Amino acid sequence: MKHFTYIRKIPIMKFIFGLVLLIFSIILVFSDIKSLVLSGLAIYFLLTDGTEFDFANNRYRSLKSILGIRFGTWKALPNIDYVSVFRTSETTTLRSRSAQTNVKNEIIKLNLFYNTNRKIEAYVSYDLEDAFKKAHELASLLNVDILDATEPESKWL
């Protein structure tokens, strides 16, 4: 594997809503230029982010993706010291007319550390086994160690 790509998944309802807005905006653009506002909303709902690594050319990029079309600037991949796997939480705010609530989900992140404390976010997962599988893939490609920081006591793998 000379290429590694992670693109955050869009929730299915957000994707459907964005796709419907995009279709309506394409249909209405011929009759009213104001439909470009709908196009902007559609792009907002369909836009996602991620990271792509090209190990053959020793480069990476943070990318934005919309309907499979990827945008981002390639940068030289620094000398990676280690791959870190750790737990964190993701907060989503749900709003209504009169109420607001925050929903927290536990996620597992993979970061590539270089220059002691600098990092590149490489992967996000809800499944610990999946995260460690990807961490092993990346560590073997980069020939570095893995730091398991998912427990209170961190350990090297």
N, C-alpha and C positions, 0 to 999 in steps of 0.2 A: 504494500500500500504506500504509494508515494504522495497521496493526496488525502487530506482529512478536512471535511466540511461539517460544520454544525450550524444549523439554522433553527432558531426558536420556532416552535409550532404555534400557529394561530388557532385559538379556540374555534370550534366548528360553527357556532352561531355568529361569531364575529366575521368569519370568512364568508358565510352565506349572506350576511347583511351587506358586507363590502362588495360582494359580487353582484348582488341585486342593484345596489347603488351605481355600480360601474355600468351595468347594462342600461339602466334608465338614463344615465348621463350621456351615454353614447347615442341612444335613440333621440333624446331631447336636444342634443347639441346642434342638430340640423334646423331646429325650429326656434331655439332661444339660446343666446350666448350665456345666459345666467345659469345654465345647466353645468357650467364649469365648476360651480360651487359643489355640485353633487360629485363631480370627478375628484375634487380635492378631498371630500369626505370619504369617498371610496378608497382612494390611495391611503388615507390615514388608517382605515380599517384593515387593509390588505398588506400594509408594510410591516415587515418583520426584520430582525437583526440576527447577526451570527458572526462566526469566525471561520476563515478558510486558511488552511495551511498547504503549501506546495513544497514538500520536502526535497523534491528533485532539484528545484531551483533555489532552495533555502530561503523562502520568503513566506509571509503571511499577510492577511488583511482582515480588518473588521469590515463587515459588509452589511448592506441593507438589501433586502430582497422583496420584490413584489411580483407575484405570480410566476416565480421561477427565474426572473431576470435579476441578476446580481450586480450591485454597484459597490465599489470600494477601491481604495488605493493600496497597492502592494507595498510592503515594507520589508526590509531585510530582517530575517529571523535572527535574533541575538543568540548567544550561547546560553542555552537553558541549563540551569543548575539542577532543578528537580520539578516533578509534577506533584501538586498538592490536591488531595481529595478531602473536602470538608462539608459539613452540614451547615445550612443557614436557613433563614425563612424568607419567603416572598410574601409581601403584603399587597392585597388587592382591595381598593376602596369601592364599595357599592353605595350608590347614592339614589335617593328617591326625592320626591318633593319635600317631604318633611323629616326625612331620616337619613342617616349615614352610618355605615358600619365598615369595619376593616376585617378582612378575612386573611388569616395567615396560613400558608402552606409550607411544609418543610421541603426543601430542595437540596440536592447535592451538587456542588460545583467542582469543576476541575480547573485549576489555574496552573499556568506554566510560569515558574519564578526564574528571574535572571537578575544579575547585578544586585544580589542579596535581597532586596525588598521590592523590586519592580515585578509586575505580573501581567500576563496575558490571559484573559478568560477564554478557555478553550471549549468548555462543554458544560451543560446544565441538564440534570436529570431528576426525576422523582424516584427512581429506583437505584438503590445502593449497588446491587449486583451489576447493573448496566454501567454505572459510573466507573466501577473498578475495572470492568472489561475494557472500556475506552481508555482508562488511565494506563493499563498495561500495554495497550496498542501504542499509545503515544510515547510511553517510556521506552519501549523497545525500539521505536523509530529514532528517538533522540538519544538513546543509550544513556539514560539518566535513572535515578532512583525515584521511588514514589513515597510521599509522606502521607500516611493515613491519619488525618486530623478529624475523623468522624466521631471519635470517642474523646472523653476528657483527657486521656493520656495519648499524645501523638506518638506514632511509631513509624519507623522506616520499614518499607517492604523490599 
